[in-house]
């Protein structure tokens, strides 16, 4: 994606004399003093059109006097340009941006939770993933990867019989802190100050939440007066893990974020790393990636359709959608070897060439699927119960899209044609034809129609990829093994000494990345999945930030459900379609 152009950069320099503007082929970064941050960001939003909030995070530099640096990523939808704004958290504090962009509340809470940075003017600065009272900040550099073992966790034998010699277990007795019931009660009370008759807990283990999310509703009868969301049940510290792994080692972890669209996760990640390492991807690999990413998109939308319809009482659609989903899972398994967490892609290409007969099976799917889509439409699109449950429910305006950092079908359902595949083409998306469907009203029904049409467009892309791959010779390379940072295919490692030595070197020492920073993203079924990488050189990222589309899409839920009913909450959450592994990371 283009970054802030030279004309705007020069204008910024002339207006803000103390702004440090840096630009290279990977990004444009502007560093401003903390005292000027709000003024500068207001200027970018109001005068230069950078009104779409993409992400905010922090980077910990323990040796720096101010230690924490805030990193803001903004997007100009008119010019299709991004910019990174940076400032130092002097005294461990930064001004809150919630009056400029309401979704900044969640991003700031995450930074407070993980780094301990305090945001001046934040309306309710509370933990985001950890529980209230947790004394540490896990993404600080001085927090160990394994945590701080300070609580005894004896085995059941020791509880019943006492300590034994030798020990009755093969793990350490001392463990990190675990939340108690009192901690969870304190967390709940900190999130919502009761105003109405009844506080209702929805989740964290309820089928309708589509994962371990904990919703709080303050109810006046059936009406929701206020709501909040408690995340963290699946928080696994993936950003911390990434800082301690080589770039290639982190790829399987991306599968376990949005586990419904593993290949799309991998594609977003390897695209970012390839930009950092300057890796060119062979043509065959680009088309294989694109084809499987679109199969994965249909796969994900089918799960959304089936479960969302089931939430509203339509059992038949659930069974029908899983019928087609099974066919896609078989195609993925036949090539990757795994159905869910595939680890199919590699930096520089894909792990395997296409399995024998893959294109024939995909062509059969392409031929069959349109009739199946027609069945779904016949069951739902004009069904009066479906219309009553989805029309004019959870209406999101275009301004809400920019204020809450919404992306994916949630943004496009409100008429904003923001699609990374068009805005910043990657893989082979700039070589295939497809349309970006958008809605008009921005309600649950529009988001339904957008996803249904997206499956049609994915079919178009897959068909073009199949036609291209059929023309390419079988011997065409599927991975760029000539690049020094790319691991050669396993069959080459077994047959050639040079490839074996190269593979050994990368496995033992990792890739050699240049210093620099970048932000790169891909179009996941749930929205923009981005990776901000800050590299000091070497084989590990100094900071790897994962921009979750599901997290930002979910951030508008409390606003949308105010004044609605619990029944609306079911339909609304299904239309947002979050996956908790990605929101929590």
MARVEX-942499 format. One line per 10 residues: their letters; for each residue z, y, x of C-alpha. Coordinates in pm, 1 decimal, padded with zeros to 6 digits. Layout:
N
A> Z/Y/X; ... $
//
This chain:
585
XXXXXXXXXX> 00000.0/00000.0/00000.0; -00073.9/00350.0/00127.9; 00226.6/00543.4/00249.5; 00290.3/00916.5/00206.8; -00024.5/01097.0/00319.2; -00046.3/01346.8/00603.9; -00081.0/01653.9/00377.9; 00244.9/01579.2/00196.7; 00420.4/01494.3/00524.1; 00324.8/01832.5/00668.8 $
XXXXXXXXXX> 00437.1/02006.6/00351.1; 00773.6/01829.9/00371.6; 00810.2/01938.0/00735.6; 00741.0/02300.1/00646.9; 00989.3/02312.4/00355.5; 01267.3/02098.9/00505.5; 01290.2/02205.1/00869.5; 01561.5/01953.3/00953.9; 01370.3/01653.4/00811.0; 01263.9/01404.1/01078.6 $
XXXXXXXXXX> 00929.7/01256.3/00967.0; 00812.7/00939.0/01139.2; 00492.9/00752.0/01056.9; 00315.3/00446.9/01192.4; 00084.6/00177.4/01061.9; 00370.7/-00005.5/00888.2; 00559.0/00272.0/00705.0; 00649.2/00641.0/00668.0; 01017.2/00722.6/00718.3; 01184.4/01058.1/00660.8 $
XXXXXXXXXX> 01540.2/01109.2/00782.2; 01737.1/01396.8/00629.8; 02099.5/01512.0/00671.7; 02342.2/01387.2/00411.3; 02407.3/01743.8/00291.4; 02038.5/01784.8/00202.0; 01983.2/01439.9/00052.8; 02008.3/01526.8/-00317.7; 01797.4/01839.3/-00275.8; 01534.5/01648.3/-00080.7 $
XXXXXXXXXX> 01513.2/01355.5/-00322.6; 01497.1/01594.1/-00618.8; 01207.1/01769.9/-00448.6; 01023.2/01441.8/-00387.9; 01068.4/01340.5/-00750.0; 00988.3/01667.4/-00922.9; 00733.8/01829.3/-00690.2; 00565.0/01541.7/-00507.7; 00563.6/01278.6/-00783.4; 00786.9/01015.5/-00618.9 $
XXXXXXXXXX> 00956.7/00934.6/-00946.6; 00957.9/00554.0/-00942.8; 01279.8/00426.2/-00783.6; 01206.2/00107.5/-00589.6; 01519.1/00024.5/-00390.3; 01825.9/00141.0/-00201.7; 02025.6/-00038.5/00065.4; 02227.9/00025.6/00381.3; 02198.3/-00079.7/00744.0; 02510.2/-00124.5/00958.2 $
XXXXXXXXXX> 02501.0/00021.5/01311.5; 02858.1/-00031.6/01440.6; 02788.2/00161.0/01762.3; 02674.8/00476.8/01575.8; 02936.3/00748.5/01499.6; 02850.9/00737.3/01126.9; 02784.8/00360.1/01130.5; 02604.9/00317.7/00795.1; 02255.3/00443.1/00722.3; 02130.4/00466.0/00364.2 $
XXXXXXXXXX> 01768.6/00362.3/00305.0; 01586.0/00474.5/-00012.3; 01238.9/00349.4/-00107.8; 01040.8/00555.7/-00360.1; 00695.6/00524.4/-00515.0; 00445.3/00781.8/-00638.2; 00253.8/00619.6/-00928.3; -00012.5/00891.2/-00942.1; -00111.9/00866.5/-00576.0; -00010.9/00502.0/-00523.8 $
XXXXXXXXXX> 00201.2/00591.0/-00220.3; 00543.0/00487.8/-00094.8; 00796.7/00657.9/00129.0; 01125.5/00554.9/00291.6; 01402.3/00816.1/00299.8; 01700.0/00765.8/00529.0; 02032.4/00941.0/00582.6; 02362.7/00868.2/00755.4; 02678.0/00800.4/00553.1; 02894.5/01062.9/00722.5 $
XXXXXXXXXX> 03257.7/00971.3/00677.9; 03150.8/00647.6/00511.5; 03029.4/00829.8/00199.4; 02698.1/00919.8/00034.3; 02622.3/01123.5/-00279.0; 02544.5/00920.1/-00588.7; 02190.1/00936.5/-00727.9; 02272.9/00810.9/-01076.6; 02181.3/01146.9/-01233.1; 01835.9/01130.7/-01069.6 $
XXXXXXXXXX> 01775.8/00758.2/-01125.7; 02021.0/00567.5/-01351.3; 01939.5/00234.8/-01182.2; 02083.9/00374.8/-00858.1; 02424.5/00291.7/-01010.2; 02367.6/-00079.0/-00952.0; 02213.8/-00034.7/-00607.0; 02505.8/00185.9/-00501.3; 02758.7/-00060.8/-00635.3; 02592.6/-00332.8/-00429.0 $
XXXXXXXXXX> 02611.2/-00116.1/-00114.3; 02976.3/-00040.8/-00188.6; 03042.5/-00410.9/-00244.2; 02864.2/-00534.0/00068.7; 02924.7/-00246.3/00314.8; 03215.6/-00042.9/00179.1; 03016.7/00281.0/00153.2; 03170.5/00511.6/-00110.8; 02939.1/00708.4/-00342.1; 03061.4/01051.9/-00443.1 $
XXXXXXXXXX> 03010.4/01123.5/-00812.6; 02952.0/00761.6/-00916.4; 03081.8/00713.2/-01271.6; 03238.2/00368.3/-01218.9; 03221.2/00250.9/-00857.8; 03315.0/-00115.4/-00878.9; 03224.0/-00438.3/-00701.9; 02880.0/-00573.3/-00783.9; 02896.1/-00939.6/-00680.6; 03244.7/-00995.5/-00540.6 $
XXXXXXXXXX> 03555.0/-00972.4/-00754.4; 03784.3/-00669.6/-00774.6; 04046.5/-00688.8/-00502.4; 03830.3/-00876.4/-00251.1; 03928.0/-00710.5/00079.4; 03611.3/-00756.6/00287.3; 03252.2/-00630.9/00301.9; 03025.4/-00928.5/00375.4; 02713.6/-00750.1/00507.3; 02896.8/-00560.9/00777.5 $
XXXXXXXXXX> 02806.9/-00680.3/01124.8; 03169.3/-00763.3/01206.3; 03201.6/-00999.4/00908.6; 03139.2/-01356.1/01033.0; 02863.7/-01564.9/00876.5; 03107.7/-01839.3/00776.2; 03354.9/-01591.5/00627.5; 03720.1/-01552.7/00721.5; 03921.0/-01877.0/00680.4; 04262.9/-01770.5/00554.7 $
XXXXXXXXXX> 04343.2/-01986.9/00251.5; 04451.2/-02350.7/00260.6; 04234.8/-02584.4/00054.6; 04391.9/-02931.2/00088.6; 04224.8/-03250.3/-00024.2; 04335.7/-03426.3/-00342.6; 04502.6/-03696.8/-00131.9; 04711.9/-03435.2/00046.4; 04810.8/-03274.9/-00281.7; 04936.8/-03610.3/-00412.5 $
XXXXXXXXXX> 05064.3/-03779.3/-00096.4; 05119.4/-03498.7/00153.9; 04963.7/-03457.2/00497.9; 04830.4/-03772.7/00658.1; 04756.7/-03861.9/01020.0; 04472.5/-03906.1/01077.5; 04365.2/-03648.7/00811.7; 04232.1/-03785.0/00483.5; 03927.6/-03554.9/00497.3; 03658.3/-03446.3/00740.2 $
XXXXXXXXXX> 03661.2/-03071.1/00675.2; 03878.9/-02780.4/00781.5; 04184.8/-02718.2/00565.7; 04155.6/-02341.4/00601.7; 03886.8/-02180.8/00382.5; 03772.6/-01836.8/00276.9; 03923.7/-01665.2/-00024.7; 03835.9/-01795.4/-00370.3; 03868.1/-01585.6/-00685.1; 04166.6/-01666.0/-00904.5 $
XXXXXXXXXX> 04184.5/-01628.6/-01283.0; 04385.5/-01311.7/-01226.6; 04106.6/-01174.8/-01005.0; 03846.3/-01246.2/-01273.2; 04059.8/-01083.7/-01543.8; 04102.5/-00774.3/-01326.8; 03726.8/-00768.1/-01265.7; 03652.6/-00788.6/-01637.4; 03888.9/-00502.7/-01722.8; 03742.7/-00285.7/-01447.5 $
XXXXXXXXXX> 03389.8/-00323.6/-01583.4; 03449.6/-00222.8/-01944.5; 03703.8/00010.1/-02102.5; 03739.2/-00105.9/-02462.4; 03628.6/00146.8/-02726.2; 03569.6/-00060.9/-03039.6; 03717.7/-00360.7/-03221.1; 03642.7/-00661.6/-03005.3; 03527.7/-00746.8/-02652.2; 03303.6/-01053.0/-02664.9 $
XXXXXXXXXX> 03228.1/-01261.0/-02355.8; 02878.2/-01408.6/-02339.0; 02844.3/-01649.1/-02048.1; 02869.0/-01708.8/-01763.3; 02790.9/-02065.9/-01875.1; 02591.8/-02017.7/-02194.4; 02238.8/-02153.4/-02256.5; 02123.1/-01817.0/-02389.8; 02197.0/-01632.8/-02066.0; 01939.9/-01844.9/-01878.2 $
XXXXXXXXXX> 02175.1/-01879.6/-01584.7; 02526.2/-01797.0/-01474.8; 02544.2/-01433.1/-01587.3; 02855.0/-01294.1/-01752.2; 02792.5/-01035.1/-02025.6; 03060.6/-00822.3/-02187.2; 03003.1/-00671.5/-02532.1; 03233.0/-00419.0/-02695.7; 03164.7/-00477.5/-03066.1; 03212.1/-00285.6/-03385.8 $
XXXXXXXXXX> 03139.7/-00566.3/-03628.0; 02794.2/-00695.1/-03526.3; 02696.8/-00369.9/-03352.5; 02722.6/-00336.4/-02974.4; 02906.3/-00015.6/-02881.4; 02882.8/-00071.7/-02505.6; 02798.7/-00352.4/-02267.0; 02818.8/-00447.9/-01901.8; 02702.1/-00733.9/-01683.7; 02911.5/-00921.6/-01426.5 $
XXXXXXXXXX> 02697.6/-01079.1/-01156.3; 02797.4/-01279.9/-00850.5; 02838.1/-01633.8/-00979.7; 02542.7/-01744.8/-00762.8; 02586.5/-01501.0/-00475.9; 02507.4/-01690.6/-00155.0; 02469.2/-01405.5/00092.5; 02105.2/-01470.4/00172.1; 02057.0/-01136.6/00345.7; 02344.4/-01221.4/00578.9 $
XXXXXXXXXX> 02197.4/-01566.3/00642.1; 01857.7/-01410.7/00726.0; 02014.1/-01203.6/01004.9; 02127.8/-01524.5/01172.5; 01804.3/-01725.9/01147.4; 01462.7/-01710.0/01306.5; 01193.5/-01571.0/01077.2; 01035.4/-01911.5/01008.2; 01374.7/-02069.4/00938.6; 01448.8/-01835.2/00650.2 $
XXXXXXXXXX> 01142.5/-01933.1/00444.5; 01305.4/-02228.4/00257.2; 01584.8/-01995.1/00146.0; 01336.3/-01778.5/-00042.7; 01255.4/-02077.8/-00265.5; 01615.7/-02083.1/-00378.6; 01621.5/-01726.8/-00508.0; 01374.8/-01728.7/-00795.9; 01362.3/-02106.9/-00815.9; 01110.3/-02086.6/-01101.9 $
XXXXXXXXXX> 00844.9/-01929.7/-00878.2; 00911.9/-02056.9/-00527.1; 00555.6/-02013.5/-00398.6; 00545.6/-01649.3/-00511.8; 00873.6/-01588.2/-00325.5; 00735.2/-01748.5/-00012.0; 00416.5/-01544.9/-00037.2; 00604.8/-01215.5/-00058.1; 00818.9/-01311.3/00239.7; 00549.6/-01442.5/00473.3 $
XXXXXXXXXX> 00330.2/-01141.5/00391.7; 00608.7/-00909.5/00510.9; 00669.7/-01109.7/00829.4; 00296.7/-01130.3/00901.6; 00274.8/-00750.8/00881.2; 00563.5/-00722.5/01125.7; 00412.2/-00975.1/01367.8; 00049.2/-00861.9/01314.4; -00067.0/-01208.3/01206.0; -00412.4/-01251.6/01052.7 $
XXXXXXXXXX> -00434.0/-01524.5/00786.8; -00746.5/-01744.7/00767.1; -00970.5/-01706.0/00462.0; -00902.1/-02056.5/00335.7; -00526.5/-02006.0/00349.1; -00553.6/-01674.6/00163.1; -00736.8/-01839.1/-00125.6; -00503.1/-02140.1/-00132.3; -00205.6/-01902.3/-00143.9; -00357.2/-01697.8/-00425.5 $
XXXXXXXXXX> -00449.1/-02004.4/-00629.8; -00104.5/-02159.2/-00605.3; 00073.2/-01828.2/-00666.2; -00116.0/-01791.6/-00995.0; -00045.7/-02151.6/-01092.0; 00319.2/-02071.2/-01023.0; 00293.5/-01756.2/-01237.1; 00164.4/-01957.7/-01533.5; 00435.1/-02214.7/-01465.6; 00702.1/-01944.3/-01476.3 $
XXXXXXXXXX> 00562.1/-01775.8/-01788.1; 00554.2/-02111.9/-01965.5; 00922.6/-02160.2/-01893.3; 00990.9/-01807.8/-02019.4; 00785.9/-01873.5/-02333.7; 00945.8/-02207.3/-02411.8; 01306.1/-02106.1/-02351.9; 01265.8/-01760.5/-02507.2; 01118.1/-01911.6/-02821.5; 01391.1/-02176.8/-02828.2 $
XXXXXXXXXX> 01657.3/-01903.4/-02813.0; 01512.3/-01760.9/-03134.6; 01488.2/-02098.7/-03306.0; 01130.4/-02210.8/-03227.7; 01172.0/-02562.6/-03088.3; 00805.4/-02668.0/-03109.2; 00686.8/-02401.9/-02863.0; 00942.6/-02520.8/-02609.6; 00803.0/-02874.9/-02620.6; 00442.0/-02755.8/-02605.9 $
XXXXXXXXXX> 00502.5/-02522.6/-02310.8; 00670.6/-02794.5/-02107.6; 00373.6/-03022.2/-02169.9; 00144.8/-02786.4/-01973.7; 00415.0/-02696.5/-01726.1; 00440.6/-03058.3/-01622.6; 00072.2/-03060.5/-01527.1; 00120.5/-02761.6/-01297.3; 00429.4/-02916.8/-01141.6; 00227.3/-03230.4/-01064.0 $
XXXXXXXXXX> -00041.0/-03021.6/-00889.3; 00221.3/-02841.7/-00680.7; 00402.5/-03164.1/-00595.0; 00077.6/-03332.2/-00495.8; 00015.8/-03064.6/-00232.3; 00359.1/-02946.3/-00121.6; 00546.6/-03274.2/-00164.6; 00813.2/-03100.2/-00376.5; 00812.6/-02985.4/-00736.4; 01056.8/-02694.6/-00734.1 $
XXXXXXXXXX> 01157.6/-02564.3/-00391.1; 00826.2/-02625.8/-00222.1; 00838.6/-02464.2/00125.5; 00459.7/-02489.3/00106.6; 00361.8/-02167.1/00281.0; 00396.1/-02089.0/00650.9; 00380.1/-01772.0/00855.6; 00007.8/-01754.2/00932.8; -00115.9/-01984.2/00655.2; -00003.1/-02286.8/00455.3 $
XXXXXXXXXX> 00173.8/-02604.4/00561.6; -00095.5/-02848.7/00449.6; -00462.0/-02840.6/00365.6; -00546.1/-02918.7/00002.8; -00479.1/-03276.5/-00098.9; -00780.0/-03487.3/-00194.6; -00887.7/-03423.2/-00553.1; -00674.7/-03109.1/-00600.6; -00962.1/-02884.0/-00704.8; -01086.2/-03140.1/-00958.3 $
XXXXXXXXXX> -00744.2/-03159.1/-01120.0; -00715.2/-02779.6/-01127.7; -01060.3/-02746.7/-01286.4; -00951.5/-02990.5/-01557.8; -00640.8/-02777.4/-01616.9; -00850.0/-02459.1/-01636.0; -01073.6/-02619.7/-01896.4; -00781.5/-02746.1/-02108.3; -00533.9/-02458.2/-02090.5; -00712.0/-02195.5/-02310.0 $
XXXXXXXXXX> -00687.7/-02425.8/-02611.9; -00316.7/-02470.5/-02541.0; -00266.8/-02094.0/-02525.0; -00434.5/-02071.5/-02863.7; -00175.9/-02315.6/-03000.3; 00108.3/-02096.1/-02873.8; -00047.2/-01791.7/-03042.4; -00088.3/-01981.8/-03369.1; 00277.5/-02076.7/-03363.1; 00422.6/-01735.3/-03272.4 $
XXXXXXXXXX> 00201.1/-01429.4/-03260.0; 00183.7/-01369.8/-03637.8; 00490.5/-01570.0/-03731.5; 00695.7/-01341.8/-03957.6; 01028.5/-01463.9/-03817.6; 00907.2/-01402.4/-03460.5; 00785.4/-01055.7/-03558.0; 01117.6/-00964.6/-03723.1; 01310.5/-01073.8/-03415.0; 01087.9/-00900.4/-03155.7 $
XXXXXXXXXX> 00915.7/-00593.0/-03306.4; 01089.1/-00260.0/-03228.8; 01370.8/-00439.0/-03043.9; 01464.4/-00322.1/-02693.2; 01208.2/-00042.0/-02670.7; 01157.4/00079.2/-02310.4; 00981.0/00412.6/-02254.3; 00757.6/00496.2/-01958.8; 01026.7/00728.3/-01828.1; 01275.9/00440.3/-01843.0 $
XXXXXXXXXX> 01041.8/00237.1/-01621.9; 01063.5/00496.2/-01344.2; 01433.9/00576.9/-01393.9; 01545.7/00213.6/-01381.8; 01305.0/00083.4/-01117.3; 01143.4/-00157.2/-01363.1; 00849.1/-00366.9/-01248.3; 00644.5/-00668.3/-01355.1; 00576.2/-00749.4/-01722.3; 00880.5/-00541.7/-01824.0 $
XXXXXXXXXX> 00715.0/-00226.5/-01685.0; 00364.2/-00319.3/-01796.0; 00487.4/-00387.5/-02149.1; 00572.5/-00015.8/-02166.9; 00223.6/00094.4/-02067.0; 00281.0/00137.9/-01692.5; 00004.9/-00057.2/-01508.6; 00215.2/-00115.3/-01195.8; 00103.1/-00442.3/-01037.2; 00143.3/-00504.0/-00663.2 $
XXXXXXXXXX> -00163.6/-00728.6/-00667.5; -00368.0/-00415.1/-00746.7; -00153.0/-00145.2/-00582.8; -00119.3/-00326.0/-00249.2; -00349.2/-00631.4/-00252.6; -00234.5/-00924.0/-00039.5; -00358.7/-01281.7/00006.1; -00701.8/-01278.9/-00164.8; -00619.7/-01048.6/-00456.3; -00859.6/-00781.0/-00335.6 $
XXXXXXXXXX> -01142.1/-01035.9/-00347.3; -01098.4/-01162.7/-00704.1; -01145.9/-00991.3/-01038.7; -00871.2/-00965.0/-01296.7; -00727.0/-00712.6/-01541.3; -00371.6/-00580.1/-01570.6; -00259.7/-00606.9/-01935.6; -00028.5/-00332.8/-02064.1; 00159.7/-00273.5/-02386.8; 00190.1/00034.0/-02608.2 $
XXXXXXXXXX> 00534.0/00030.7/-02771.3; 00742.2/-00127.3/-02494.6; 00941.1/-00356.4/-02722.9; 01018.7/-00728.9/-02694.1; 00694.5/-00810.8/-02876.9; 00483.0/-00610.7/-02630.3; 00643.6/-00788.6/-02337.7; 00559.0/-01117.5/-02509.0; 00194.2/-01018.8/-02550.8; 00168.8/-00894.7/-02191.0 $
XXXXXXXXXX> 00291.1/-01224.1/-02048.7; 00060.9/-01421.9/-02276.6; -00238.9/-01220.1/-02153.7; -00120.4/-01247.9/-01793.6; -00160.9/-01623.1/-01819.5; -00523.6/-01567.0/-01923.0; -00579.3/-01340.2/-01623.9; -00413.7/-01593.8/-01392.7; -00663.5/-01852.6/-01515.9; -00945.5/-01613.4/-01420.6 $
XXXXXXXXXX> -00804.6/-01575.9/-01069.6; -00754.2/-01950.8/-01026.1; -01109.4/-02019.9/-01138.7; -01247.2/-01778.7/-00878.5; -01027.6/-01931.2/-00606.7; -01149.1/-02281.5/-00692.3; -01513.3/-02167.0/-00673.9; -01451.7/-02008.9/-00333.9; -01261.1/-02304.8/-00191.2; -01534.7/-02546.1/-00299.6 $
XXXXXXXXXX> -01781.2/-02349.0/-00086.3; -01564.3/-02343.9/00225.6; -01610.2/-02631.6/00471.5; -01339.3/-02896.8/00487.2; -01286.7/-02809.0/00852.8; -01207.2/-02441.6/00780.0; -00865.5/-02354.9/00928.2; -00572.1/-02324.8/00689.7; -00332.5/-02171.9/00942.0; -00377.0/-01925.6/01229.2 $
XXXXXXXXXX> -00229.9/-02144.3/01500.1; -00383.5/-01927.5/01775.3; -00128.4/-01652.7/01716.7; 00170.1/-01690.4/01954.0; 00422.2/-01655.0/01668.8; 00262.2/-01916.1/01439.3; 00376.4/-02274.9/01452.7; 00083.0/-02519.8/01475.5; 00034.2/-02791.5/01209.5; 00237.4/-03106.1/01258.0 $
XXXXXXXXXX> -00069.3/-03327.0/01308.1; -00178.2/-03102.4/01598.3; 00170.6/-03112.7/01748.9; 00151.0/-03492.5/01759.7; -00193.9/-03495.5/01918.8; -00207.4/-03201.2/02164.4; 00039.1/-03123.6/02444.0; -00023.7/-02748.9/02424.8; 00059.1/-02741.6/02052.6; 00368.5/-02954.0/02108.6 $
XXXXXXXXXX> 00497.8/-02712.5/02373.9; 00425.5/-02411.8/02151.8; 00602.1/-02571.7/01854.7; 00902.3/-02655.5/02074.5; 00919.2/-02297.8/02203.5; 00915.3/-02145.2/01853.6; 01168.4/-02393.8/01715.1; 01409.1/-02334.6/02005.6; 01357.0/-01964.4/02076.5; 01200.0/-01828.8/01757.5 $
XXXXXXXXXX> 00919.2/-01580.1/01719.8; 00902.3/-01267.7/01934.4; 00888.6/-00976.9/01688.9; 00825.9/-00616.9/01795.4; 01079.5/-00341.9/01717.1; 01008.3/-00150.8/01398.0; 01073.6/-00139.7/01027.1; 00864.8/-00200.6/00720.3; 00881.6/-00263.9/00349.0; 00639.3/-00509.1/00192.1 $
XXXXXXXXXX> 00638.6/-00664.7/-00153.3; 00458.7/-00908.1/-00379.5; 00407.3/-00944.8/-00754.5; 00650.3/-01208.7/-00874.5; 00647.7/-01331.4/-01236.2; 00962.4/-01122.6/-01282.8; 00837.1/-00813.2/-01103.2; 00828.2/-00668.9/-00754.5; 00992.0/-00888.8/-00491.7; 01017.3/-00681.7/-00176.0 $
XXXXXXXXXX> 01143.0/-00732.4/00178.9; 01266.1/-00445.5/00393.9; 01282.2/-00562.1/00755.4; 01449.4/-00364.4/01033.5; 01369.2/-00523.7/01366.7; 01514.9/-00440.8/01706.2; 01278.3/-00692.0/01860.7; 01351.6/-01056.2/01931.4; 01344.6/-01357.5/01705.5; 01582.4/-01247.1/01427.0 $
XXXXXXXXXX> 01574.5/-00948.7/01191.6; 01852.9/-00697.4/01252.5; 01850.9/-00628.5/00877.9; 01656.2/-00805.1/00605.6; 01691.6/-00657.0/00261.0; 01561.6/-00844.0/-00044.5; 01449.3/-00613.9/-00326.5; 01501.4/-00814.6/-00645.1; 01278.2/-00729.1/-00938.8; 01504.5/-00929.1/-01168.7 $
XXXXXXXXXX> 01810.6/-00723.8/-01065.3; 01654.6/-00387.6/-01146.2; 01498.0/-00514.3/-01469.4; 01839.6/-00637.8/-01577.8; 02001.1/-00300.9/-01498.1; 01855.3/-00145.3/-01815.7; 02007.4/-00412.4/-02041.7; 02337.1/-00225.5/-02114.7; 02142.5/00086.2/-02219.0; 01895.4/-00100.7/-02441.1 $
XXXXXXXXXX> 02153.5/-00307.8/-02627.5; 02373.7/-00011.5/-02728.1; 02354.4/00016.3/-03105.6; 02187.5/-00323.5/-03134.1; 02329.9/-00655.7/-03244.6; 02425.1/-00976.3/-03067.3; 02111.6/-01132.1/-03217.2; 01906.9/-00856.4/-03050.5; 02077.8/-00932.5/-02718.5; 01934.0/-01285.1/-02723.3 $
XXXXXXXXXX> 01578.2/-01161.1/-02779.7; 01616.3/-00871.4/-02535.1; 01745.6/-01080.1/-02246.4; 01470.6/-01337.8/-02298.5; 01207.5/-01061.2/-02279.9; 01354.8/-00932.1/-01951.6; 01344.3/-01287.7/-01813.6; 01590.2/-01265.5/-01521.7; 01654.1/-01548.8/-01278.1; 02008.3/-01533.1/-01147.6 $
XXXXX> 01934.4/-01681.0/-00806.6; 01722.4/-01372.7/-00738.1; 01956.8/-01116.1/-00891.5; 02249.0/-01250.0/-00687.9; 02062.2/-01364.5/-00376.4 $
//
